[in-house]
Amino acid sequence: MIRSMTGYGSAEKITKRYHIKIELKSLNGKFLELNLRTPKMLGEKEPQLRKYLTPKMIRGSVLCMLSIDSTDETVAGSKLNTALAKHYYEQIKTLSDELGANDKDILRSIIMMPDVMTSDDTGLEDEDWEDVMAVIDEAYQKFDSFRINEGAELCNMLLKHNAIIQEQIPLIETFEEERKQLVKDRLTAGLEDFSKDNKVDQNRFEQELIYYLEKLDIAEEKNRLRTHCELFENEINKGANGKKLGFISQEMGREINTLGSKAGFAPIQELVIVMKEELEKIKEQTLNVL
C-alpha cells in the first residue's frame, strides 16, 4: 500500500500535572524537513523526539507542534522577577512623564514584558515524559492512517492513468499497416517522378525501402512502453515509494516521445497526445507519494 506525503494527526491527554497536546502535519517535499515546535522545558528532549519521528516520517515537510500546559493540580507556578519589573517601571515611568502620557495601565504593561513572569517548572519528570511520548505515538498513528487513506486514493488515480496509456498501444497497432502503406506509396510516387529522367535499380530501391520502413518501425518502443506500464502497476501494488514510481514514469515518457517522433502519422500522433496527457497526470500525482 502506497502512502501519501500529505498527513495530519493530533492527540491530547490531561494528567494530574499537565495538559499535553500534539499536532503532526506534513506536506510534499523532496527530502525530510522536520520542524519541531516545543516548549522551552523540552529543550533537552528534542533530540530524542527528533530521533523518534525521523525514521517514521521518511520525507516531506513535517511540522510537529507540541504544547504542555500546567493543570490546576500541578505544583508548578509562575514567579515574579521583582528586580526586572522595577527596572522596567522606572524606565517606562520616566518616559511617560517626559511625554506627558497616561501611565494608568503601566503595571499591566510591565507584567507583559519579557522575562518578568517566569515559571518554577524546571523540567519534566520521567513519568511526565512517558505521557508525552504516549500522546505523540497516538498522534502518529492517526497521522499514518491519514497517509494510508490518502495513498489509497492516489493508488486508484495512478492505476487509472496508467491503464489509459496501456489502452492506446493496441489502438496504435490498428493503424500500423495503413501507416506503412502510406510511407511506401509516398516513396514510390517520389521514385516514379525521379525515374522519368533517371535510371533506377529496382532491387536497390526495394532494399532501401525495407531499410527505411525498419527505421520507422515502432514495435520496440511499443513493447518497452508496455513493459514499463506493467512494471509501474506492479510497483504500485507492492507499495513502492514515490521516487521509484517517478523513475519508471520517466522511462515511460521516453518511449512515448520516441513513438511520437517516429510515427509521423496523424491518427497515431493523436493517440500519443492522449498518452502524454495521462503521463503528465501520473508525474503530478507521484510527487504526492511518500
Backbone bond lengths (Angstrom), bond angles and torsions (degrees), N, CA, C in turn:
res aa  C-N    CA-C-N  psi(-1)  N-CA   C-N-CA  omega(-1)  CA-C   N-CA-C  phi
1 M - - - 1.470 - - 1.525 109.75 -
2 I 1.329 116.39 124.03 1.457 118.90 177.46 1.526 109.86 -78.92
3 R 1.320 115.40 156.54 1.455 121.50 179.19 1.526 109.95 -117.88
4 S 1.313 115.58 147.01 1.452 120.43 174.18 1.522 109.45 -79.58
5 M 1.337 116.22 152.21 1.452 119.02 176.23 1.528 110.89 -79.63
6 T 1.320 116.48 -18.04 1.459 121.12 177.56 1.529 109.68 -84.82
7 G 1.317 116.36 132.30 1.463 119.12 -179.11 1.508 112.11 -155.27
8 Y 1.337 115.25 159.83 1.463 121.01 175.75 1.521 109.16 -153.13
9 G 1.328 115.53 139.25 1.455 120.88 176.01 1.514 110.06 -159.46
10 S 1.317 117.16 143.38 1.466 120.86 179.35 1.520 109.62 -142.95
11 A 1.316 115.19 155.21 1.472 121.16 177.33 1.513 108.70 -157.94
12 E 1.314 116.65 158.18 1.463 120.62 177.07 1.527 110.44 -152.34
13 K 1.325 114.82 160.05 1.458 120.91 -179.03 1.524 109.16 -153.61
14 I 1.311 115.99 139.07 1.460 121.45 177.24 1.525 108.56 -110.39
15 T 1.305 116.59 120.13 1.461 122.05 177.50 1.531 108.88 -108.54
16 K 1.314 116.33 -175.61 1.469 120.04 178.19 1.524 111.85 -65.61
17 R 1.319 116.01 -25.80 1.465 119.73 -175.91 1.528 114.14 -106.80
18 Y 1.341 116.88 -32.91 1.454 118.58 -171.22 1.530 113.45 -140.90
19 H 1.339 113.29 157.14 1.458 122.10 168.10 1.529 105.91 -107.36
20 I 1.322 116.69 109.48 1.463 122.55 -174.74 1.525 108.92 -104.01
21 K 1.331 115.61 130.79 1.467 120.48 179.84 1.523 109.18 -140.93
22 I 1.332 116.20 138.51 1.460 120.87 179.31 1.512 110.91 -139.18
23 E 1.337 115.71 143.21 1.463 123.29 174.50 1.521 108.67 -128.80
24 L 1.316 116.14 135.85 1.464 122.78 175.91 1.523 108.49 -119.74
25 K 1.324 116.22 126.69 1.458 121.50 178.65 1.521 108.52 -133.09
26 S 1.327 116.97 144.95 1.466 119.90 176.97 1.515 110.57 -143.62
27 L 1.333 114.63 146.75 1.464 123.14 175.51 1.528 108.56 -128.85
28 N 1.311 116.40 174.84 1.463 120.65 -178.32 1.523 111.70 -63.13
29 G 1.313 115.67 144.25 1.454 121.69 176.27 1.515 109.96 -165.79
30 K 1.327 115.76 143.49 1.461 119.45 -178.22 1.522 110.86 -67.59
31 F 1.334 116.28 -35.95 1.456 121.80 178.50 1.526 108.61 -126.16
32 L 1.329 116.56 177.16 1.459 120.23 178.91 1.524 109.98 -82.94
33 E 1.328 114.51 124.83 1.466 121.32 173.63 1.521 107.05 -124.61
34 L 1.332 115.94 99.95 1.463 121.95 -174.79 1.521 109.94 -100.19
35 N 1.321 116.04 113.29 1.465 122.93 -179.36 1.523 109.19 -107.13
36 L 1.337 116.89 114.94 1.457 122.19 -179.22 1.523 110.38 -102.37
37 R 1.311 115.70 129.21 1.462 121.41 173.68 1.522 107.49 -119.16
38 T 1.322 115.72 103.43 1.457 121.49 -174.37 1.525 110.13 -131.04
39 P 1.342 118.01 158.87 1.465 120.89 176.66 1.534 111.06 -65.54
40 K 1.340 115.76 158.74 1.464 120.85 179.10 1.521 111.61 -58.26
41 M 1.317 116.31 -33.50 1.460 120.54 -176.94 1.535 112.23 -65.00
42 L 1.359 116.67 -14.59 1.466 120.11 179.87 1.524 112.48 -103.80
43 G 1.331 115.72 14.67 1.452 119.52 -177.24 1.516 113.50 -53.93
44 E 1.323 117.23 -44.75 1.466 120.35 -178.04 1.525 112.80 -75.48
45 K 1.328 116.50 -12.77 1.464 120.40 -179.41 1.540 112.64 -93.94
46 E 1.323 116.64 -9.59 1.467 119.41 -177.18 1.528 113.94 -57.64
47 P 1.350 119.19 -43.65 1.473 118.14 177.66 1.529 112.95 -57.94
48 Q 1.337 115.96 -39.34 1.460 120.01 179.23 1.528 110.71 -66.99
49 L 1.329 115.98 -39.58 1.461 120.55 179.03 1.531 110.95 -67.19
50 R 1.308 116.29 -41.08 1.463 121.09 178.37 1.532 110.94 -64.24
51 K 1.332 115.67 -40.49 1.463 120.65 179.23 1.526 111.34 -63.98
52 Y 1.320 116.29 -33.93 1.465 121.15 179.72 1.532 111.05 -71.91
53 L 1.345 116.89 -41.39 1.461 120.69 -172.94 1.536 114.04 -83.82
54 T 1.327 117.30 -33.93 1.466 120.84 -172.82 1.530 113.98 -54.26
55 P 1.355 119.23 -52.28 1.477 117.58 -178.83 1.525 113.55 -68.06
56 K 1.321 117.71 -20.17 1.458 120.59 -179.27 1.528 111.60 -82.08
57 M 1.330 116.31 -35.32 1.463 120.56 -176.28 1.531 111.94 -78.85
58 I 1.304 117.93 -32.25 1.470 125.35 177.47 1.531 112.02 69.08
59 R 1.327 117.15 -67.78 1.464 119.78 176.84 1.520 109.86 -158.02
60 G 1.320 115.45 168.17 1.455 121.35 -175.76 1.513 110.59 116.58
61 S 1.317 115.61 168.87 1.465 121.50 176.50 1.527 108.15 -92.73
62 V 1.338 115.98 105.66 1.470 121.51 -171.29 1.524 110.32 -111.43
63 L 1.318 115.41 133.98 1.458 122.21 176.34 1.525 108.74 -117.46
64 C 1.334 115.70 124.33 1.466 121.94 177.15 1.524 108.04 -116.03
65 M 1.324 116.75 113.85 1.468 121.91 -179.66 1.531 108.92 -110.87
66 L 1.318 115.61 116.15 1.456 121.73 -177.22 1.521 109.43 -120.83
67 S 1.328 116.37 125.39 1.463 120.81 177.70 1.524 109.22 -123.68
68 I 1.323 115.25 140.38 1.466 122.04 178.71 1.521 107.55 -133.70
69 D 1.319 116.35 112.13 1.463 121.68 -178.92 1.521 109.73 -114.35
70 S 1.320 115.10 138.97 1.459 119.80 178.84 1.519 110.39 -68.24
71 T 1.320 116.81 139.45 1.459 121.69 175.25 1.523 109.59 -91.46
72 D 1.336 116.74 173.62 1.470 120.64 -177.46 1.519 112.65 -62.00
73 E 1.315 117.81 -26.15 1.451 120.65 -174.57 1.522 112.81 -87.49
74 T 1.330 116.89 -7.52 1.451 117.96 -176.83 1.515 111.98 -73.06
75 V 1.305 115.83 152.03 1.462 120.95 178.47 1.516 110.84 -82.09
76 A 1.326 116.02 -11.94 1.459 118.94 -179.78 1.513 110.07 -74.37
77 G 1.307 116.97 147.00 1.442 121.46 179.84 1.509 111.01 -152.63
78 S 1.339 115.53 -172.58 1.454 120.68 -179.46 1.516 110.05 -104.95
79 K 1.304 115.76 151.20 1.457 122.39 -176.53 1.526 109.06 -130.43
80 L 1.324 117.23 136.34 1.452 122.68 -178.94 1.525 109.78 -87.90
81 N 1.323 115.70 127.51 1.465 121.62 174.36 1.524 106.73 -86.76
82 T 1.343 115.27 90.64 1.470 121.71 -172.53 1.523 112.60 -61.29
83 A 1.326 116.54 -44.41 1.468 120.11 -177.53 1.526 111.18 -61.41
84 L 1.320 116.35 -43.40 1.455 120.04 -179.66 1.522 110.79 -68.45
85 A 1.333 116.52 -38.14 1.465 120.47 178.59 1.527 110.77 -62.31
86 K 1.346 116.78 -42.59 1.475 120.49 178.21 1.527 111.12 -63.64
87 H 1.320 115.81 -38.83 1.463 120.57 179.47 1.533 110.20 -62.92
88 Y 1.320 116.80 -45.09 1.460 120.62 177.50 1.534 110.76 -62.89
89 Y 1.334 115.89 -41.20 1.469 120.68 -177.44 1.524 111.08 -61.03
90 E 1.332 116.37 -46.89 1.462 120.48 -178.50 1.528 111.35 -60.76
91 Q 1.354 115.86 -42.96 1.457 118.97 -178.89 1.528 112.21 -68.49
92 I 1.332 116.00 -44.50 1.468 120.08 -178.39 1.533 110.64 -68.55
93 K 1.362 117.22 -38.86 1.472 121.16 -179.74 1.532 110.16 -64.58
94 T 1.333 116.09 -42.50 1.463 119.91 179.17 1.526 110.43 -62.09
95 L 1.316 116.99 -45.92 1.463 121.59 179.58 1.515 110.67 -64.08
96 S 1.318 116.76 -39.47 1.467 121.41 -179.79 1.521 110.89 -63.49
97 D 1.355 116.49 -42.39 1.472 120.38 179.50 1.524 111.38 -65.54
98 E 1.341 116.45 -40.42 1.456 120.48 -179.21 1.527 111.54 -65.18
99 L 1.325 116.01 -36.75 1.459 120.03 -177.73 1.521 112.91 -90.87
100 G 1.339 116.63 -8.97 1.459 120.16 -177.34 1.514 111.47 67.04
101 A 1.336 115.99 31.60 1.460 120.79 -177.60 1.522 110.44 -88.26
102 N 1.310 114.71 160.85 1.464 121.30 178.83 1.526 109.43 -74.83
103 D 1.320 118.05 124.83 1.467 121.51 179.92 1.522 111.86 -110.49
104 K 1.316 116.12 28.42 1.455 120.99 -176.99 1.524 112.90 -61.74
105 D 1.343 117.14 -41.98 1.470 121.53 -176.72 1.526 111.98 -103.59
106 I 1.317 116.12 29.05 1.459 119.29 -175.29 1.531 112.15 -63.63
107 L 1.340 117.28 -35.91 1.466 120.26 -178.84 1.530 111.33 -67.17
108 R 1.319 115.10 -40.71 1.468 118.81 178.58 1.529 110.77 -63.39
109 S 1.309 116.27 -37.79 1.463 120.02 178.79 1.522 111.28 -65.91
110 I 1.328 115.95 -38.76 1.468 120.11 -179.10 1.524 111.10 -65.28
111 I 1.317 116.46 -40.07 1.472 120.68 179.91 1.522 111.25 -60.32
112 M 1.344 115.86 -29.83 1.459 119.80 -177.95 1.523 112.83 -85.17
113 M 1.325 117.09 -5.43 1.470 120.00 -178.90 1.528 110.55 -70.43
114 P 1.337 117.16 153.87 1.474 120.83 -177.74 1.526 112.86 -58.69
115 D 1.325 115.24 135.65 1.469 124.44 172.67 1.525 114.73 68.06
116 V 1.348 117.53 7.46 1.469 118.66 175.78 1.519 110.33 -70.55
117 M 1.333 115.77 -42.21 1.457 120.96 174.93 1.521 108.49 -104.56
118 T 1.304 116.56 124.95 1.461 122.05 179.24 1.511 109.99 -122.08
119 S 1.326 116.22 159.22 1.458 121.46 -178.69 1.516 110.63 -98.88
120 D 1.298 115.49 142.70 1.466 121.01 175.54 1.524 111.49 -78.96
121 D 1.352 115.69 -11.41 1.462 119.00 -175.56 1.520 109.46 -73.87
122 T 1.296 117.83 113.73 1.464 122.13 -175.45 1.521 112.47 -92.99
123 G 1.309 118.60 -9.06 1.460 120.02 179.53 1.515 111.71 158.55
124 L 1.328 114.90 174.49 1.452 120.99 -179.03 1.518 111.12 -89.03
125 E 1.297 115.25 144.62 1.458 120.18 171.15 1.529 108.42 -81.58
126 D 1.322 117.17 165.32 1.468 121.34 -177.54 1.525 111.38 -56.99
127 E 1.316 115.82 -39.76 1.468 119.68 -179.91 1.527 111.18 -63.99
128 D 1.327 116.23 -38.49 1.466 120.48 178.86 1.528 110.76 -66.55
129 W 1.328 116.39 -40.74 1.459 120.25 -179.63 1.530 110.94 -65.48
130 E 1.328 116.61 -34.74 1.462 119.93 175.93 1.526 110.57 -63.20
131 D 1.337 115.91 -38.42 1.466 119.74 176.37 1.530 110.88 -64.36
132 V 1.331 116.10 -41.10 1.462 120.60 179.11 1.520 110.24 -61.27
133 M 1.319 117.94 -47.03 1.452 121.78 -178.75 1.524 111.69 -64.68
134 A 1.325 116.21 -34.17 1.466 119.84 177.54 1.526 110.44 -64.88
135 V 1.326 116.65 -40.30 1.465 121.09 178.74 1.529 109.92 -67.87
136 I 1.331 116.34 -41.46 1.469 120.54 178.38 1.523 110.59 -61.21
137 D 1.319 116.41 -42.93 1.459 120.27 -179.90 1.530 111.06 -64.24
138 E 1.327 116.80 -39.79 1.467 120.33 177.95 1.526 111.17 -64.21
139 A 1.339 115.49 -42.57 1.468 119.62 178.51 1.526 110.62 -63.74
140 Y 1.337 116.24 -39.15 1.464 118.99 -179.48 1.527 111.13 -66.38
141 Q 1.318 118.25 -39.03 1.467 120.76 179.08 1.528 110.29 -60.47
142 K 1.320 117.51 -40.65 1.462 121.04 177.52 1.532 110.01 -68.93
143 F 1.321 115.32 -39.75 1.466 121.69 177.95 1.527 110.63 -60.39
144 D 1.328 116.68 -44.81 1.463 121.51 -178.94 1.528 110.80 -67.83
145 S 1.330 116.99 -37.92 1.467 120.44 177.17 1.525 110.99 -62.37
146 F 1.335 115.43 -38.21 1.467 120.58 177.10 1.525 109.42 -61.41
147 R 1.327 116.62 -45.63 1.469 121.11 -179.59 1.530 111.42 -63.14
148 I 1.318 116.66 -38.56 1.460 120.43 -179.97 1.529 110.79 -66.43
149 N 1.331 116.55 -44.12 1.469 120.51 179.39 1.532 111.44 -63.17
150 E 1.330 115.18 -43.44 1.470 119.09 177.30 1.531 110.20 -64.79
151 G 1.347 115.66 -36.84 1.463 120.48 179.18 1.519 112.00 -63.63
152 A 1.340 117.07 -35.65 1.466 120.67 178.99 1.531 110.74 -63.00
153 E 1.330 116.03 -39.86 1.467 119.65 177.93 1.531 110.43 -67.52
154 L 1.333 116.09 -41.34 1.467 120.06 177.09 1.523 110.97 -60.27
155 C 1.328 115.36 -41.53 1.464 121.27 -179.62 1.526 110.64 -58.41
156 N 1.319 116.72 -47.21 1.468 120.52 -179.65 1.526 111.89 -62.11
157 M 1.342 116.19 -41.41 1.463 119.69 -179.37 1.523 111.52 -67.09
158 L 1.335 116.78 -43.53 1.464 120.80 -179.12 1.525 111.40 -63.88
159 L 1.331 116.20 -43.14 1.462 119.89 179.13 1.528 111.23 -64.84
160 K 1.322 116.67 -36.07 1.467 121.12 178.95 1.530 110.38 -64.61
161 H 1.338 116.96 -48.15 1.468 120.54 -179.07 1.531 110.65 -65.33
162 N 1.320 116.40 -38.76 1.463 120.67 179.39 1.533 110.52 -65.40
163 A 1.312 116.87 -39.25 1.466 121.02 179.51 1.527 111.34 -64.17
164 I 1.331 116.62 -38.42 1.472 119.93 179.67 1.528 110.36 -64.24
165 I 1.351 116.22 -38.70 1.470 119.36 176.68 1.522 110.19 -62.26
166 Q 1.323 116.77 -44.55 1.466 120.40 -179.81 1.518 111.94 -63.00
167 E 1.326 116.20 -34.43 1.472 120.28 -178.89 1.530 112.39 -65.58
168 Q 1.331 117.16 -23.66 1.471 119.87 -177.88 1.523 112.51 -76.92
169 I 1.361 116.93 -22.74 1.470 119.68 -175.30 1.527 111.97 -63.73
170 P 1.332 120.27 -51.15 1.476 118.64 177.23 1.525 112.72 -64.89
171 L 1.328 117.24 -27.54 1.468 119.38 176.63 1.531 110.24 -67.25
172 I 1.330 116.36 -38.09 1.473 120.37 176.20 1.524 110.40 -60.85
173 E 1.324 115.53 -40.22 1.465 120.45 -177.11 1.534 112.23 -62.96
174 T 1.328 116.40 -27.96 1.468 119.41 -179.71 1.533 111.94 -68.96
175 F 1.334 116.91 -18.91 1.467 120.67 -178.57 1.527 113.31 -100.82
176 E 1.324 117.11 -3.00 1.466 118.67 -170.35 1.521 112.94 -67.63
177 E 1.324 119.10 -42.30 1.460 120.56 -179.92 1.525 110.79 -63.91
178 E 1.314 114.86 -41.98 1.472 119.51 178.12 1.527 110.31 -62.99
179 R 1.310 116.41 -39.73 1.472 121.46 179.34 1.527 110.71 -64.37
180 K 1.340 116.35 -46.95 1.468 119.97 -179.62 1.526 111.60 -62.89
181 Q 1.325 115.46 -40.30 1.463 119.34 179.41 1.525 110.66 -65.43
182 L 1.326 115.95 -38.24 1.464 120.35 179.05 1.527 110.73 -62.62
183 V 1.335 115.70 -43.07 1.464 120.15 178.47 1.523 110.45 -64.05
184 K 1.332 115.54 -43.53 1.466 120.28 -178.99 1.526 110.91 -63.73
185 D 1.329 116.49 -43.31 1.463 120.59 179.59 1.522 111.21 -63.58
186 R 1.321 115.23 -39.05 1.458 119.30 -179.57 1.530 110.90 -64.85
187 L 1.347 114.85 -43.09 1.466 119.11 179.12 1.535 111.36 -67.34
188 T 1.324 115.76 -39.90 1.470 119.54 -179.52 1.525 111.16 -64.25
189 A 1.350 114.38 -41.68 1.469 118.86 178.91 1.521 110.13 -63.11
190 G 1.310 116.12 -41.21 1.460 119.44 178.62 1.514 111.44 -65.70
191 L 1.331 115.99 -36.68 1.461 120.76 179.49 1.528 111.00 -66.72
192 E 1.316 116.43 -40.36 1.459 120.25 -179.74 1.526 111.01 -62.38
193 D 1.318 115.51 -41.35 1.467 118.74 177.59 1.521 110.61 -63.80
194 F 1.332 115.05 -38.87 1.464 119.44 -178.10 1.530 111.46 -71.46
195 S 1.334 115.86 -37.02 1.474 120.30 -173.90 1.529 113.64 -75.49
196 K 1.315 117.95 -9.25 1.455 120.13 177.78 1.527 110.55 -61.81
197 D 1.315 115.60 -36.12 1.460 119.78 -177.75 1.527 112.22 -114.29
198 N 1.334 117.75 0.21 1.464 120.08 -177.02 1.522 110.14 -138.11
199 K 1.340 114.56 153.26 1.463 119.96 176.31 1.519 109.15 -84.05
200 V 1.337 116.51 139.59 1.469 121.17 -179.74 1.511 109.43 -126.89
201 D 1.325 114.82 132.38 1.465 121.38 174.73 1.529 107.36 -80.24
202 Q 1.323 116.82 110.37 1.467 120.86 -175.54 1.531 112.05 -62.82
203 N 1.319 116.49 -40.71 1.471 119.72 178.94 1.536 111.38 -61.98
204 R 1.341 114.21 -44.16 1.467 118.32 178.96 1.522 110.98 -63.40
205 F 1.338 115.23 -37.59 1.456 119.27 178.68 1.529 111.09 -61.99
206 E 1.358 115.89 -43.74 1.461 119.85 179.97 1.532 110.53 -61.88
207 Q 1.344 116.78 -39.73 1.467 120.55 178.69 1.526 111.23 -64.08
208 E 1.339 115.71 -44.36 1.463 119.89 179.47 1.532 110.97 -65.53
209 L 1.322 115.91 -35.84 1.457 120.17 179.96 1.525 110.76 -66.01
210 I 1.343 116.18 -43.09 1.463 120.14 178.56 1.533 110.02 -62.30
211 Y 1.349 115.42 -43.39 1.473 119.93 179.44 1.529 110.82 -61.35
212 Y 1.317 115.85 -42.72 1.459 120.67 -178.35 1.529 111.43 -65.09
213 L 1.344 115.40 -42.10 1.468 119.41 179.71 1.526 111.37 -67.24
214 E 1.352 115.60 -36.58 1.469 118.91 177.79 1.527 111.07 -65.88
215 K 1.317 115.35 -36.47 1.458 120.24 179.03 1.520 111.23 -65.15
216 L 1.322 116.16 -32.84 1.462 121.20 179.58 1.529 112.86 -88.79
217 D 1.326 116.74 -1.86 1.464 120.36 -178.00 1.531 110.47 -65.93
218 I 1.325 117.35 135.46 1.465 122.03 -176.66 1.530 112.32 -114.40
219 A 1.326 117.05 14.73 1.465 120.27 -177.81 1.532 111.09 -61.02
220 E 1.335 116.66 -41.71 1.462 119.91 -177.87 1.525 111.24 -64.88
221 E 1.315 116.58 -41.61 1.469 120.49 179.20 1.533 111.05 -64.52
222 K 1.334 115.82 -40.17 1.469 119.40 178.41 1.521 111.41 -63.15
223 N 1.317 116.49 -43.39 1.464 120.47 -178.99 1.529 111.20 -65.39
224 R 1.338 115.70 -42.26 1.469 118.39 179.61 1.525 111.20 -66.59
225 L 1.327 115.85 -40.10 1.467 119.62 178.72 1.522 110.26 -63.27
226 R 1.319 116.49 -43.87 1.461 120.69 178.35 1.536 110.63 -59.85
227 T 1.323 116.19 -41.48 1.473 121.09 178.83 1.522 111.22 -64.54
228 H 1.336 116.69 -43.53 1.474 120.40 179.36 1.528 111.21 -63.67
229 C 1.325 116.65 -40.32 1.473 120.24 179.35 1.524 110.95 -64.37
230 E 1.315 116.74 -40.87 1.470 120.43 178.17 1.523 110.84 -66.05
231 L 1.327 116.58 -40.09 1.461 120.44 177.73 1.522 110.63 -64.34
232 F 1.325 116.23 -41.58 1.465 121.15 179.10 1.527 110.58 -59.13
233 E 1.323 116.15 -45.24 1.465 121.20 179.15 1.528 111.50 -63.74
234 N 1.317 116.71 -43.47 1.466 120.59 -179.93 1.524 111.53 -63.80
235 E 1.338 116.56 -40.78 1.462 120.10 -178.77 1.523 111.39 -68.12
236 I 1.313 116.77 -35.69 1.471 119.78 175.92 1.527 110.00 -62.03
237 N 1.323 116.15 -46.84 1.461 120.68 -178.92 1.526 112.11 -65.45
238 K 1.338 116.90 -24.91 1.471 120.52 177.69 1.519 112.18 -87.76
239 G 1.357 117.20 -5.04 1.455 120.37 178.36 1.512 114.16 83.47
240 A 1.324 117.51 35.35 1.466 121.21 -179.26 1.526 110.83 -63.77
241 N 1.340 116.01 156.27 1.463 119.91 179.69 1.535 110.32 -80.61
242 G 1.328 115.05 168.07 1.448 120.93 -175.98 1.520 113.93 -63.12
243 K 1.332 116.96 -34.02 1.469 120.00 -179.22 1.524 110.74 -64.04
244 K 1.325 116.84 -44.19 1.460 120.19 -179.37 1.517 111.04 -65.18
245 L 1.325 116.38 -42.34 1.459 119.76 178.25 1.525 110.63 -63.41
246 G 1.327 115.73 -35.21 1.457 119.72 177.73 1.520 112.40 -64.90
247 F 1.342 116.52 -40.45 1.465 120.49 178.37 1.539 110.90 -62.82
248 I 1.335 115.83 -43.31 1.470 119.42 -179.32 1.532 110.43 -64.90
249 S 1.321 116.82 -40.50 1.474 119.77 179.92 1.523 111.04 -64.35
250 Q 1.332 117.59 -31.59 1.467 120.14 175.74 1.528 110.98 -63.49
251 E 1.338 115.97 -41.91 1.470 120.06 177.99 1.526 111.08 -65.25
252 M 1.319 116.19 -38.29 1.464 119.69 175.95 1.526 110.16 -60.68
253 G 1.322 115.93 -41.06 1.460 120.55 -179.59 1.521 112.52 -62.87
254 R 1.330 116.54 -38.72 1.470 119.72 178.94 1.536 111.51 -61.16
255 E 1.319 116.10 -44.17 1.468 119.83 -178.83 1.522 111.27 -68.57
256 I 1.324 116.74 -38.73 1.467 120.01 178.97 1.518 110.26 -64.88
257 N 1.325 116.86 -42.57 1.465 120.03 178.90 1.530 111.59 -63.70
258 T 1.335 116.48 -40.22 1.466 119.87 178.77 1.521 111.13 -65.95
259 L 1.333 116.04 -39.87 1.468 120.08 175.66 1.528 110.62 -56.39
260 G 1.326 115.41 -46.03 1.453 119.92 -178.16 1.510 113.06 -64.83
261 S 1.337 116.23 -39.95 1.468 119.55 -177.34 1.530 112.06 -74.32
262 K 1.327 118.39 -31.41 1.463 121.33 -177.37 1.531 113.01 -87.04
263 A 1.320 115.91 -26.12 1.464 119.24 -173.07 1.531 111.95 -63.12
264 G 1.345 116.74 -55.71 1.460 119.82 -179.73 1.513 113.61 58.80
265 F 1.343 116.66 33.14 1.471 121.49 -176.22 1.525 107.08 -141.33
266 A 1.324 115.92 121.62 1.466 121.49 -169.82 1.533 114.56 -52.88
267 P 1.347 120.27 -48.64 1.468 119.64 -179.30 1.539 112.68 -60.22
268 I 1.327 116.70 -36.78 1.467 119.84 178.12 1.526 110.12 -71.95
269 Q 1.329 116.57 -37.86 1.466 120.27 178.23 1.528 110.88 -59.90
270 E 1.312 116.34 -37.72 1.470 120.05 178.55 1.525 111.07 -62.88
271 L 1.328 116.64 -40.16 1.464 120.60 178.21 1.528 110.99 -68.95
272 V 1.316 116.22 -35.67 1.466 120.76 176.97 1.530 110.42 -63.32
273 I 1.316 116.80 -38.91 1.469 120.84 177.88 1.528 110.72 -62.17
274 V 1.332 115.75 -41.18 1.474 119.69 176.94 1.528 110.30 -59.58
275 M 1.334 116.23 -44.28 1.463 120.14 -179.81 1.528 111.33 -64.43
276 K 1.325 116.53 -38.99 1.463 119.78 178.86 1.526 111.50 -64.46
277 E 1.321 116.04 -39.95 1.466 120.03 178.30 1.528 111.02 -61.98
278 E 1.324 116.28 -44.03 1.470 119.91 179.99 1.536 110.82 -68.52
279 L 1.332 116.66 -35.39 1.460 119.99 179.49 1.525 110.74 -66.04
280 E 1.329 117.42 -38.20 1.466 120.27 177.55 1.521 110.85 -62.26
281 K 1.319 116.70 -37.71 1.470 120.62 177.44 1.530 109.82 -65.96
282 I 1.336 116.19 -38.72 1.468 120.00 178.05 1.525 110.42 -63.71
283 K 1.323 116.87 -45.82 1.469 120.36 -179.20 1.526 111.06 -61.97
284 E 1.316 115.97 -38.67 1.464 120.20 179.11 1.520 111.50 -64.94
285 Q 1.327 116.57 -41.68 1.459 120.39 -176.81 1.521 112.54 -76.76
286 T 1.340 118.12 -31.58 1.471 119.55 179.58 1.535 110.85 -65.61
287 L 1.330 116.98 -22.25 1.472 119.62 175.94 1.521 111.55 -66.69
288 N 1.342 116.76 -19.21 1.464 120.96 178.68 1.532 112.98 -91.38
289 V 1.334 116.59 -6.66 1.468 119.59 -177.03 1.519 109.61 -85.74
290 L 1.322 116.42 135.00 1.460 122.38 -178.68 1.525 110.58 -61.68
